[in-house]
Amino acid sequence: MDRYVVFGNPIGHSKSPAIHRLFAEQAAQQLEYSTQLAPLDGFSGCAREFFHQGGLGGNVTVPFKEEAYRLCDELTPRAERAGAVNMLSRLADGSVRGDNTDGEGLVRDLMANAGVELAGKRVLLLGAGGAVRGVLEPLLEQEPAALVIANRTVEKAELLAEVFAELGPVSASAFGVLAEPFDVIINATAASLAGDLPPLAASVIAPGRTTCYDMMYGKAPTPFLRWASEHGAAQALDGLGMLVEQAAVAFQYWRGVAVNTAPVLALLRAQLREG
């Protein structure tokens, strides 16, 4: 049986095995996909052992995406630029190839699932951590009119803007100085995990026009999405679709089969509502 895995710590909550099982059923593919709790100080050894034992591919979640980047023998250009990897593949010669499918998953969720146009739009990206690094290149590929990275520590945002400047109109800002409305606002901070909000002025939302997106998801809307809805956002979207879409990118690379994500996302959404 072809074996795949998702590495993380913690990992018991992961929806990846269910997602890939549903993809496999849909595509009539025989495979095994499981979770792997990697030691905090032993991810590389854990991953290498999995591939040594015949594993074909793995997804990587927190806190190992940067360590996975260092593990790889070969990197896609977008993974190299992101400095983080969420998808590992064993090549024919036994070497390990790393990719970052997070940004492609986000763009597919926004554009294909939610009908959001990015070309020529003003996009605000909140945060300057690994999650932002992973999505900047795919977002800039859509040719927005402007992409602003806002962060509490503005120097981190400025550094990212420098690194990605050649790809498009990207700039950095502190939260407090933002006032003009944006077409799309993406929360990539960890604020939702703590029940907090990035310190944004409500004026960044154009009522009835702005789409707000939180990479986090849960049974109830995140604080950021509640705030967005209260201030008239046209759409307030969570990151469940991003999770499904990035998995579909990996599945197609590993198995050579494109899948229909809509029924998988609908099922997961229903399960989430039921708790």
Helices and strands as residue ranges (DSSP letters): E 2-8, H 16-27, E 31-37, H 43-52, E 57-60, H 65-71, E 74-75, H 77-82, E 87-90, E 96-99, H 102-108, I 109-113, E 122-126, H 130-141, E 146-150, H 154-164, G 165-167, E 170-173, E 184-187, G 191-194, G 202-204, E 211-214, H 223-230, E 235-237, H 240-255, H 261-274
